[in-house]
Amino acid sequence: MASARYAPPPRSGGTFASLRHVQFRWIYGSNIAFFFAMNGQFVVRSYLAFKLTDSAFSLGIVNLAVAIPMLFISPFGGVIADRVEKKRLIMVGQALLLVNELIILALLVMGRLEFWHLLVVVFAMGCIFPFIMPARQAIVANIVGRQGLGNAMALGMGGMNAARVVGPVTAGLVIAVAGVRWMYFVAVLLYLCALLAMSRIDRAYPSGEAGKKSVMGDLLDGVRYVRDDAPVRALLVLSLVPIMLAMPFQALLVVFAEDVWDVGSPGLGFLQAAAGFGGILGSVFVAWRGESPRKLRLMMVSLLAFCGSLLLFALSPWFLLALPLVLIADVFASTFTTVNNTIIQVLIPDAVRGRVMSLMMMTFGLTPLGTVPVAAAAQAWGAPAAVAGAAALTVVIGAAIYLASASLRGIDKTSADALRAEISGGDGQPAVLGRPGAGAVSRATSP
């Protein structure tokens, strides 16, 4: 799956190149604190829900309460991120989340916490989160420019994966040693640190035509942009394939641990940790590799390697062999996702960045939907057959998209043109922090 050769714009690299930007260090620190608190609180809320109701079904209700608003509100969060000053939007959202945690902490201290309080708080979180993330991504693009997006996004995803692994473990330890109240106190401190770090970022004003139409009009403009821009559309469609088919294997790890290898909850913990560390390694690899001119090859090879590793994992007769296989699978899954998202970020103009990012958030929200057919297949034919079949189907559909889409096959040249435009001060030039109205204009759509 070779891509066209060309000479990309030169740039200095390094695994931690983006951290040379003082502004990026502040937003990166804010993100780390925010995601560590958020991932730790997922464990705490599940613990509290089960303790308050003595029902496993309550865990599903809590997750549903946060997922539904995220799915429906995400497109509007992107519209708002494109219309208003982004730093203020993020700080207001983070302040509301901080207030949420303080309310639960106060109810815990007073001994008056009830299950419905948790539902209200997680529903509010699901409503707030879609406004924060698109604005965060837009500010990162403004700080590092299109040439630095690959490294910045890889470091960002590495931090998120680290939080996914370490956050829940830390939360469990704090609960075991000091109690759930202290874990909520730690979460409040982390959210406060995230808010204070965000306050050090320069203002990021909106660019383009957003805000001159109604909210629905801006939303439809974002949808039309994705519909009419063939390279971006192809990348988004390709990203959906593993999300809907292969990634739901994470939900079936408990079945592998209990029924396939009979290793119980300790084995499940090792599987989840291996998958999480694989995600971290994949992100670090992309950051270390730098801005490669052969992004298409890296993306497609990673997708194929992810599916191949996942297939071997599903068919492994031994738990000790499955551990490195699931780690390797998540290395390649993280690499694919990081490269795919980076190319999209490079291609889209600042004027619609928030709206496109919100649509990408919706695609990640589809993973639970993909779990349903994979779980049904596991019920009918067993988890190994279901996951192996999903991995094979991902390869077939991914290859079909590659062969059918000329825009996807030419994505290296398209992204290189966007990078050159930034250097020459053309369409790709990112917004300048602190100056209203600066930024990109719409890039011509590809045929």
Secondary structure, DSSP 8 states (H G I E B T S, - for coil): --------------TTGGGGSHHHHHHHHHHHHHHHHHHHHHHHHHHHHHHHH--THHHHHHHHHHHHHHHHHHHHHHHHHHHS-HHHHHHHHHHHHHHHHHHHHHHHHHT---HHHHHHHHHHHHHHHHHHHHHHHHHHHHHHTGGGHHHHHHHHHHHHHHHHHHHHHHHHHHHHHH-HHHHHHHHHHHHHHHHHHHTTS------TTTTSS-HHHHHHHHHHHHHH-HHHHHHHHHHHHHHHTTGGGGGGHHHIIIIIS--HHHHHHHHHHHHHHHHHHHHHHHHHH-S-S-HHHHHHHHHHHHHHHHHHHHH-S-HHHHHHHHHHHHHHHHHHHHHHHHHHHHHS-GGGHHHHHHHHHHHHTTHHHHHHHHHHHHHHH-HHHHHHHHHHHHHHHHHHHHHH-HHHHTHHHHHHHHHHHHHTTSTT----TTSTT-S--------
